[in-house]
Amino acid sequence: MEFLDNVKAWPTALRNYVSELQLEMKRVTWPNKKQVQATTVVVILTVFAFAAYFAVVDLVLTRSVTKVYQVFTK
């Protein structure tokens, strides 16, 4: 019986969820085009900066491991 009561409560819970969701979406402040463009540029520059950083770290580690490997294989 408890399961059936839970199933019967689903439509009410769903309606409450949707109405609360609509209210919350009305409160959202959406960014304007200029803000979106500015944050997009920041994200793209940050991605390139991290890519460059990891490329340098990868290069240093690769050369270090290669030299250590060469020392121990001679």
N, C-alpha and C positions, 0 to 999 in steps of 0.2 A: 504493500500500500504506500509506503514511503516513496518508492520509486515513482509511482503514478502521480503522487502529489508534486514531486520535483518536476516531472514532465509537464504537468499542468501549469506550473509556475514559469516555464520557459518563455511563453509569449509576453507575459507581463515584464519579465526581466529584460527581454529583448527590446520592448518598447521603451522602457526606462533608459536602457543603455543608449539607444538611438537618440532619444530626446536630450540626454545629457551630452552626447557627442555633438549634436547640433548647437547646443548652447555654448559649448567650449569652442567650437569652430568660429562662432561669431565673435569671441573674445580674442582670437588670434590676430596679431598685427603682422601683416605680410610685408616683406621687404619690397622696396621699389626697384625699378630696373637698375638704377645707378648703384644701389647697395649690392645687388646680386652680381653685377659686373665687377665691382671692387673686391668682393670676397672671392669670386672666381679667380681673379688674377692672383690674389694672395695664395690660394690653394695651389694653383699651377706652379707658382714660383717656389713654394715650399716643397712640392713634390720633386722639382728639379734639384733643389738644394740637397734634399735627402738622397736623391739618386747619385749626385756627385760625391757626397760624403761616403756613401756605401761603396761606390766604385773605388775610391781611394783606399778605404779600409780593406776591401777585397784584394786590391793590388798589393798592398803592404803585406797582408797575411799570406797571400800566395807566394810572393817572393821569399818571405821568411821561412815558410814551410819547405819550399823547394831547396833553399840553402841548407837547412837542417837535414833534409833528406840526403842531399849530396854529401854532406860531411859524414854521415853514418853509413853511406854505401861505398865509400872509397876504401 
